């Protein structure tokens, strides 16, 4: 599991991105890069990183489910994800 501070930092970044999204778009449309540079660095959407909603794991993230591959496998085998079952042929 990821540290709580790391998960909190990611949530804080997501809030900042949402807060400055409109302003960033307006400044980019104008081509005003000097003002754009004055915005907080964490307000850039490029700095966001997908993390597992349950464990906070940064790697092996499955976008369709919002969880890591490890958590996905555990939940799928336990039958906790509707419509997903182990393949056999």
Helices and strands as residue ranges (DSSP letters): H 4-30, H 33-38, G 41-43, G 45-47, E 61-62, E 67-68, H 69-77
